[in-house]
Amino acid sequence: MPPPQHYLALCILAAGSFLSAAPVAQAEPLAAGPALVQAYPDFLDRVDGSELVWRDGTRMPIDDGSPAKPLDAMLDHPDLKDMFSMPYPADEKGIPPAVDFDPGRVRYGPLFQRMYGDCHAPRFMSNAVPVDWLPTRSRKTLKFTKINGAAQALQKVSAELDKLPSSFMEYLMPPAGTYNCRSVAATDRLSPHGYGIAIDINASKADYWQWAKKPAGAIVPYQNHVPLEIVDIFERHGFIWGGKWYHYDTMHFEYRPEIIATAR
């Protein structure tokens, strides 16, 4: 195991620590458009007024006109603006998260399905390419979408992780999976694994908010064991980490260059 100064030890905080956190900042309605165009230039052309314009001329409204939504409503019925409602804290920031602070966990499904495809479609996996996971330390090959340079980004992540000291490998091997055409647990929302843009590292070394023991309705106690050196490498290549969510999922990394771009 890495020395204490190089990893986040188990962190269980009292409810008062969460309740004193600053309120979540809300994004301006049009802030989403430029970040999306910058992150996905193969698909997106420009912002025109309150609409996102695709390269084929298709238009998507950025703001659905609804008033500020609580987290559950944003997760179930988001617009493009809602994906940026919680600024992602890149680098060694944002831990522990404030109550219901889940930056990047909101996903506007029509955007991602239009870019990456429907995982139920017969030829969906034609865009999945092999990624050598930790090439000098394992013989594992993972499938990841090549769309938007996602697989290329994950290969760069893998190459950098491969150079970390051996003490880090227990968090990375075996990986718990990439592509999986399934819904997010206990919801009807498609998981980002269904688009081929997410990877879970070793689940046995991870923490997940649903596993936390707490009384009904109580504050979720934050826990994490994943070293920040691992997180930093993923973030440098356009991935967000589920360990920066109040509803934490510390094994989970997701290719979201539009979120990382705004964080930087």
C-alpha positions in Angstrom: 0.0 0.0 0.0 1.3 3.5 -0.8 2.5 5.6 2.2 -0.2 7.7 3.9 0.9 11.0 2.2 0.2 9.4 -1.2 -3.4 8.2 -0.8 -6.7 9.1 0.6 -7.3 7.0 3.7 -10.8 5.8 4.8 -12.7 9.0 5.5 -16.0 9.0 7.4 -17.3 12.4 8.2 -20.0 13.6 10.6 -23.2 15.0 9.2 -22.3 18.5 10.4 -19.3 18.6 8.1 -21.5 18.1 5.1 -24.2 20.4 6.1 -21.7 23.3 6.5 -20.6 23.0 2.9 -21.2 25.8 0.5 -24.3 25.5 -1.7 -23.8 24.1 -5.2 -23.2 26.7 -7.8 -25.6 26.8 -10.8 -24.4 27.1 -14.3 -25.5 29.9 -16.7 -27.9 28.5 -19.3 -25.5 29.0 -22.2 -22.3 28.0 -20.5 -22.8 24.4 -21.6 -22.7 25.0 -25.4 -19.1 26.2 -25.8 -17.7 23.4 -23.6 -19.5 20.8 -25.6 -18.4 22.1 -28.9 -14.8 22.2 -27.7 -15.0 18.7 -26.4 -16.8 17.0 -29.3 -15.7 18.8 -32.5 -16.3 15.8 -34.7 -20.0 16.1 -34.0 -20.8 19.6 -32.8 -20.4 22.8 -34.9 -21.5 25.8 -32.9 -23.8 27.4 -30.5 -26.6 29.5 -32.1 -28.5 31.5 -29.5 -30.0 29.0 -27.0 -29.4 26.0 -29.2 -26.5 23.6 -29.8 -26.0 23.0 -33.5 -24.6 19.7 -34.8 -22.5 19.4 -37.9 -25.4 17.9 -39.8 -27.6 20.9 -38.9 -29.5 19.2 -36.1 -30.3 21.5 -33.2 -30.7 20.7 -29.5 -32.0 23.2 -27.0 -29.5 23.9 -24.2 -32.1 24.9 -21.6 -35.5 23.3 -21.3 -36.8 26.3 -19.5 -37.5 24.5 -16.2 -36.7 26.2 -12.9 -33.7 25.0 -10.9 -34.1 21.3 -10.3 -33.2 19.2 -7.3 -30.6 16.4 -8.0 -33.1 13.6 -8.6 -35.0 15.7 -11.2 -31.8 16.6 -12.9 -30.7 13.0 -13.1 -34.0 11.8 -14.5 -35.0 14.7 -16.6 -31.9 16.8 -17.5 -31.2 19.3 -20.2 -27.7 20.1 -21.6 -27.3 23.0 -19.1 -27.9 20.7 -16.1 -24.8 18.6 -16.9 -22.7 21.7 -15.9 -24.8 22.7 -12.9 -22.1 21.4 -10.5 -18.5 22.4 -11.5 -16.2 19.4 -11.3 -13.3 20.0 -8.9 -10.2 18.8 -10.8 -6.9 17.9 -9.1 -6.7 17.3 -5.4 -9.9 19.2 -4.6 -13.6 18.5 -3.9 -13.2 15.8 -1.2 -15.3 15.2 0.7 -18.2 16.4 -1.6 -21.1 18.4 -0.2 -24.5 16.9 0.1 -25.9 16.0 -3.3 -22.9 17.4 -5.0 -22.4 15.0 -7.9 -20.5 16.8 -10.7 -20.7 15.0 -14.0 -23.2 12.4 -12.8 -26.0 14.2 -14.7 -26.0 13.1 -18.3 -28.3 14.2 -21.1 -29.0 10.9 -22.8 -30.0 12.1 -26.3 -26.5 13.8 -26.6 -24.6 10.7 -25.7 -26.8 8.3 -27.6 -26.5 10.4 -30.8 -22.7 10.4 -30.5 -22.0 6.9 -29.3 -25.0 5.0 -30.5 -27.6 2.7 -29.0 -25.9 -0.2 -27.2 -28.9 -2.4 -28.1 -28.3 -1.9 -31.8 -26.7 -4.9 -33.6 -23.6 -3.0 -34.8 -22.9 -1.0 -31.7 -19.7 -2.9 -30.8 -18.2 -2.1 -34.2 -16.9 1.1 -32.6 -15.3 -0.7 -29.7 -11.5 -1.2 -29.9 -9.0 -3.0 -27.7 -7.1 -1.1 -25.0 -4.0 -2.8 -23.4 -4.6 -2.4 -19.7 -1.3 -1.9 -17.8 0.8 -3.4 -20.7 3.9 -4.4 -18.8 2.0 -5.7 -15.8 -1.0 -7.6 -17.1 -2.2 -9.3 -20.2 -5.7 -7.8 -19.9 -7.3 -6.2 -23.0 -10.4 -3.9 -22.5 -13.0 -2.8 -25.0 -13.6 0.9 -25.2 -15.3 3.1 -27.8 -13.0 4.8 -30.3 -15.5 7.6 -30.8 -14.3 11.1 -29.7 -10.9 9.6 -29.0 -12.1 7.8 -25.9 -10.1 4.6 -26.4 -7.0 6.6 -27.3 -7.4 8.6 -24.0 -7.8 5.4 -22.0 -4.7 3.9 -23.6 -2.7 7.0 -22.5 -4.1 6.6 -19.0 -3.1 2.9 -19.0 0.5 3.8 -20.1 0.9 6.3 -17.3 -0.7 4.0 -14.6 1.7 1.3 -15.8 4.6 3.4 -14.6 3.3 3.8 -11.0 5.0 1.8 -8.2 3.8 -1.7 -7.7 2.0 -0.7 -4.5 -0.7 1.0 -6.7 -1.5 -2.1 -8.8 -3.8 -3.6 -6.2 -6.3 -0.8 -7.0 -6.1 -1.3 -10.7 -6.1 -5.0 -11.1 -8.3 -6.7 -11.9 -10.4 -4.1 -13.6 -14.1 -4.5 -12.9 -15.2 -3.8 -16.5 -15.8 -1.3 -19.2 -18.5 -1.8 -21.8 -21.8 -3.1 -20.3 -25.2 -2.4 -21.9 -27.1 -1.9 -18.6 -28.9 0.7 -16.6 -27.5 2.6 -13.6 -28.3 0.5 -10.5 -31.9 1.0 -9.3 -32.8 3.4 -12.1 -34.0 3.4 -15.7 -31.1 5.6 -16.9 -28.6 4.0 -19.2 -25.2 3.6 -17.5 -22.2 5.3 -19.2 -20.8 1.8 -19.5 -23.5 1.3 -22.1 -21.9 4.0 -24.3 -18.4 2.4 -23.9 -17.0 5.4 -22.1 -16.6 4.2 -18.5 -14.2 1.9 -16.7 -14.4 0.5 -13.2 -11.1 -0.4 -11.5 -10.7 -3.1 -8.9 -14.0 -3.2 -7.1 -12.6 -5.0 -4.0 -10.5 -1.9 -3.2 -13.4 0.6 -3.9 -16.2 2.2 -2.0 -19.7 2.8 -3.1 -22.4 4.9 -1.5 -25.0 2.2 -1.7 -22.8 -0.1 0.4 -22.4 2.4 3.2 -24.3 1.5 6.4 -26.5 4.4 7.5 -29.9 4.9 9.1 -32.7 5.7 6.6 -32.6 9.3 5.5 -29.2 10.0 7.1 -26.2 11.7 5.6 -24.1 9.3 3.5 -20.7 8.8 5.2 -17.9 9.5 2.6 -15.4 6.7 2.2 -12.5 6.2 -0.2 -9.2 4.2 -0.5 -8.2 5.0 -4.1 -4.9 6.9 -4.3 -5.1 10.4 -5.7 -2.2 9.7 -8.0 -4.5 7.3 -9.9 -7.2 10.0 -10.1 -4.9 12.7 -11.3 -3.8 10.5 -14.2 -7.3 9.8 -15.3 -8.3 13.5 -15.0 -5.4 14.6 -17.2 -6.8 12.6 -20.0 -10.5 13.8 -19.8 -12.0 11.4 -17.3 -14.0 12.3 -14.3 -14.0 10.2 -11.1 -17.0 9.0 -9.1 -15.1 9.6 -5.9 -15.9 13.3 -6.2 -19.6 12.6 -5.9 -21.6 12.7 -2.7 -23.2 9.5 -4.1 -19.6 8.2 -4.5 -18.5 5.3 -6.7 -14.7 5.3 -6.2 -14.1 2.5 -8.7 -15.7 4.5 -11.5 -14.0 6.6 -14.1 -15.9 8.1 -17.1 -14.6 9.8 -20.3 -16.2 13.3 -20.1 -13.9 15.8 -21.7 -16.5 18.5 -21.6 -16.6 18.4 -17.8 -12.9 18.3 -17.4 -12.5 21.2 -19.8 -14.7 23.4 -17.6 -12.8 22.2 -14.5 -9.5 23.3 -16.0 
